[in-house]
Amino acid sequence: MSARPVVLAIAGSDSSGGAGIAADIRAAHDLGATLCLAVTAVTAQSDREVTAIQPVPPAVLREQVRLALGDGAVGAVKIGMLGSAAAVETVAEALAAYRHLPVVLDPVVASSSGRRLLDDPAMAVFIERMLPLATLLTPNLPELRILAGGIAGAEPPATIAEQAEIVLAAGTRAVLVKGGHGNGESAVDLLFEPGGGAPNRFSAPRLPVAMRGTGCMLSTAICVHLAQGDSLAASCRRGKNHMTTWFERTWGGADSRRG
C-alpha cells in the first residue's frame, strides 16, 4: 500500500463550499490522501437552503467512476449524495467489479435545511442496491430512522440499537450511528456490527457550533484510514479524532452558529 492513500469520493457538489465534494477534499487534504472525484450532481445552495439540483448524466457518472478505479490505485471508496434512482443504479453497477474495496456509505437522504434529496422510489432502490455494498454506513440519527422505516415499511422501533439491527439485516456490514443530533455534553458515535454485541463507543465533546459538512468530512476521514489498511474500529476512532482536531484548529473557542 502506498504511503499516500488514494480514495474515491462519489458525491454531489455544494456551491457554498460547506459540504459534499468540497468537504471531502478538505478531509482528504488534511490527512495527506489523494482524492479522486466522481460528481453525482451539481447543486445551488447556501447554509440555509438548496434551490436547485442538476444530476450528472449517468453515462458521465459511470465514466468518472470507471476511470478513477481503472488503474488500481484507489484503496477505498466514499459515497455521499446520489440524489436519484438512476445515480444509485449507475454507481452500484460501476462498483460491482470492485467488491474487494472498502466502501463507506454516507446516506445523504436530506439536506441540513430539510429538503429531501432522495424521493421514495429512489430510496427503495438505494436500500436494495447500495446498502449491501457498504462496508460501513454512517447515518446520523434522523437518517438512521428514515432508513430503518424504509426497510421495515412501517414506523421503526424507538431505540437506536433496534434501528441499527434493521439496517444491518438489509446487508450493510457495519453501521456507525453519529451522535451529533443527540443530547448531552458529549457527542457519542456508536459502531454496530453483526452479532448483536455491545457497540463500540467513540466520544468527543459536543461542538458548540452547528456546521454543515461534518458528516461528509468524517466519512471521508474514515475512508482514508481504511485505505491505509486500518481496522474498521480504528478507522472510526481516528476519523472521530480528526474531526475534533479539525474543529479545534479551525474554530477554536467559537460559540457562533453556522448553518
C-alpha positions in Angstrom: 0.0 0.0 0.0 1.3 3.4 -0.9 2.3 5.7 2.0 -0.1 8.3 0.4 -3.5 6.6 0.3 -5.8 7.1 -2.7 -9.6 7.3 -2.1 -12.5 7.9 -4.5 -15.3 10.2 -3.4 -18.6 9.8 -5.2 -20.8 12.7 -4.1 -22.5 15.9 -5.1 -21.0 19.4 -5.3 -22.1 22.2 -3.0 -21.9 25.6 -4.4 -21.5 27.2 -0.9 -18.4 25.0 -0.3 -19.8 23.8 3.0 -20.5 20.2 2.3 -20.3 17.5 -0.4 -17.2 17.2 -2.5 -15.7 20.4 -1.0 -15.8 18.8 2.5 -14.4 15.6 1.1 -11.4 17.5 -0.4 -10.8 19.2 3.0 -10.7 16.0 4.9 -8.5 14.1 2.4 -6.1 17.0 2.1 -5.7 17.3 5.9 -4.9 13.6 6.2 -2.4 13.5 3.3 -4.5 11.4 0.9 -5.0 11.7 -2.8 -8.7 12.2 -3.6 -10.3 11.1 -6.9 -13.7 12.5 -7.6 -16.9 11.3 -9.3 -19.5 14.1 -9.1 -23.1 12.8 -9.0 -25.0 16.2 -9.1 -24.4 19.9 -9.2 -26.3 21.9 -6.6 -27.1 25.6 -5.9 -27.3 26.0 -2.2 -26.3 28.1 0.9 -26.2 27.4 4.6 -30.0 28.0 4.7 -31.4 26.3 1.6 -31.0 24.2 -1.5 -32.6 25.9 -4.5 -31.5 23.7 -7.5 -30.1 20.2 -8.1 -28.9 19.1 -11.5 -28.0 15.4 -11.8 -24.9 14.4 -13.8 -25.9 12.2 -16.7 -25.5 8.5 -15.8 -23.0 7.9 -18.6 -20.8 10.7 -17.4 -21.0 9.5 -13.8 -20.2 5.9 -14.9 -17.2 7.1 -16.8 -15.9 9.1 -13.8 -16.0 6.0 -11.6 -14.5 3.7 -14.3 -11.5 6.0 -14.9 -10.9 6.6 -11.2 -10.8 2.8 -10.4 -9.2 1.7 -13.6 -5.5 2.0 -12.6 -6.0 0.1 -9.3 -4.6 2.8 -7.1 -7.8 3.5 -5.2 -7.8 1.9 -1.8 -11.3 2.7 -0.6 -14.5 4.4 -1.8 -16.6 7.0 0.0 -20.2 7.5 -1.3 -22.2 10.6 -0.4 -25.1 12.3 -2.1 -26.5 10.2 -5.0 -29.8 12.1 -5.5 -31.7 9.8 -7.9 -32.5 6.2 -8.6 -30.5 6.5 -11.8 -27.4 7.6 -9.9 -27.9 4.7 -7.4 -28.1 2.1 -10.2 -25.2 3.6 -12.0 -22.9 3.6 -9.0 -23.9 0.1 -7.9 -23.2 -1.3 -11.4 -19.9 0.6 -11.6 -18.7 -0.8 -8.3 -19.8 -4.4 -9.0 -16.3 -5.5 -10.1 -14.6 -3.9 -7.0 -16.3 -5.6 -4.1 -12.8 -6.0 -2.5 -12.6 -2.3 -1.9 -13.9 -0.9 1.4 -16.9 1.3 0.9 -18.0 4.0 3.3 -21.6 5.0 2.6 -22.8 8.3 4.0 -26.6 8.1 3.4 -27.4 11.7 2.3 -31.1 11.5 2.1 -32.0 15.1 3.2 -30.2 18.4 3.3 -29.5 20.2 6.6 -32.3 22.6 5.6 -34.7 19.7 5.5 -35.1 19.2 1.7 -35.4 15.5 0.7 -32.6 14.5 -1.6 -33.9 11.0 -2.4 -37.6 10.6 -3.2 -39.4 7.4 -2.1 -38.8 5.4 -5.3 -35.1 6.3 -5.2 -34.9 5.4 -1.5 -36.2 1.9 -2.3 -33.5 1.4 -4.9 -30.9 2.9 -2.5 -31.9 0.4 0.2 -31.8 -2.6 -2.3 -28.7 -1.7 -4.2 -26.4 0.4 -2.0 -26.7 -1.0 1.5 -25.3 -4.4 0.6 -22.3 -2.7 -1.0 -21.4 -0.8 2.2 -18.5 -1.9 4.4 -19.7 0.9 6.7 -22.8 3.0 6.8 -22.6 6.4 8.6 -26.1 7.8 9.3 -26.9 10.5 11.7 -29.9 9.8 14.0 -32.6 11.2 11.6 -31.1 9.3 8.6 -31.0 6.1 10.6 -34.6 6.4 11.5 -35.6 7.1 7.8 -33.6 4.1 6.6 -35.0 1.8 9.2 -38.5 2.9 8.5 -37.9 2.5 4.7 -36.6 -1.1 5.2 -39.3 -2.1 7.6 -42.1 -0.5 5.6 -43.5 0.9 8.9 -42.7 3.1 11.8 -39.3 2.0 13.0 -38.6 0.9 16.6 -37.7 3.6 19.1 -34.2 2.6 20.1 -31.0 3.2 18.2 -29.9 -0.4 18.6 -33.1 -1.8 17.1 -32.9 0.6 14.2 -29.3 -0.3 13.6 -30.2 -4.0 13.6 -32.8 -3.4 10.9 -30.2 -1.7 8.7 -27.6 -4.5 9.3 -30.2 -7.1 8.4 -30.6 -5.3 5.0 -27.0 -6.2 4.1 -24.7 -3.4 5.5 -21.7 -4.9 7.2 -21.4 -2.2 9.9 -23.2 0.9 11.0 -21.7 3.9 12.7 -24.5 6.0 14.1 -23.4 9.5 14.5 -24.4 11.3 17.8 -24.3 14.9 16.6 -28.1 15.2 16.7 -28.3 13.8 20.2 -28.2 15.5 23.6 -25.6 15.9 26.3 -22.2 17.4 26.7 -20.6 14.6 24.6 -21.3 13.5 21.1 -21.1 9.7 21.1 -20.9 7.7 17.9 -21.9 4.1 18.1 -20.4 1.4 15.9 -22.8 -1.6 15.4 -21.6 -4.8 13.8 -23.5 -8.1 13.2 -23.8 -10.4 16.1 -25.8 -8.3 18.5 -22.9 -7.4 20.8 -22.5 -4.0 22.6 -21.4 -1.3 20.1 -18.1 0.4 20.2 -18.4 3.9 21.5 -16.5 6.9 20.3 -17.0 10.0 22.3 -15.9 13.7 21.9 -17.1 17.0 23.4 -20.2 18.2 21.6 -19.3 21.0 19.2 -20.6 24.4 20.3 -21.5 25.3 16.7 -23.8 23.8 14.1 -21.9 23.1 10.9 -22.7 21.6 7.5 -20.3 19.1 6.0 -19.0 17.4 9.2 -20.7 14.2 8.2 -19.0 14.3 4.8 -15.6 15.0 6.4 -16.0 12.2 8.9 -16.9 9.6 6.4 -14.0 10.7 4.1 -11.6 10.6 7.1 -12.7 7.1 7.9 -12.3 6.1 4.3 -8.7 7.4 4.2 -7.8 5.3 7.2 -9.5 2.2 5.7 -7.4 2.8 2.6 -4.3 2.8 4.7 -5.2 -0.7 6.0 -6.5 0.3 9.5 -9.3 -1.8 11.1 -12.8 -0.6 11.0 -12.9 0.3 14.7 -9.5 2.1 14.5 -10.6 4.0 11.3 -13.8 5.2 13.1 -11.9 6.3 16.2 -9.2 8.1 14.1 -11.9 9.7 11.9 -13.7 11.0 15.0 -10.4 12.3 16.5 -9.6 14.1 13.2 -12.9 15.9 13.4 -12.2 17.1 16.9 -8.7 18.2 16.0 -10.1 20.0 12.8 -12.7 21.8 14.8 -10.2 23.0 17.5 -7.8 24.2 14.8 -10.4 25.9 12.6 -12.9 27.3 15.2 -11.0 27.4 18.5 -13.4 28.7 21.1 -16.0 29.9 18.7 -19.6 30.0 20.0 -21.3 31.3 16.9 -23.5 29.1 14.7 -23.1 28.3 11.1 -25.9 26.5 9.1 
